[in-house]
Amino acid sequence: MGNRARDSHPAGSRRVQPRQSSDAVIIGTILLASVGLGFGNEYKAEKTAEALHSSVRHRCVVVRDGHPQDTDVTELVPGDVVDLQLARWSRPTCGCSLRRGSNATSPC
């Protein structure tokens, strides 16, 4: 008798059980939330990268009229001779204690 009840529905026309549909709604909600949060994080990261890039000034040493000058790379013109160096870093002027979260400053 149990087989007749199961066989009374043709293949493919079985009703979706309420538990299965609620599971599908939960999974869909989690998926949409994940996509939304991922998009939000990517958007925020892109805006932060743009802000960081715009705050960094790229400078170089250029030789003009035989004299080296420190200039912004946006001011380069054809004919400038650029002095390429591996890296020129200056010591940071911030206090080391700032990196530890203290308000007092001390030289690095």
Secondary structure, DSSP 4 states (H G I P E B T S, - for coil): -HHHHHHTSPTT-PPPPHHHHHHHHHHHHHHHHHHHHHHHHHHHHHHHHHHHHHHPPPEEEEEETTEEEEEEGGG--TTPEEE--S-------S-HHHHTT-S-----
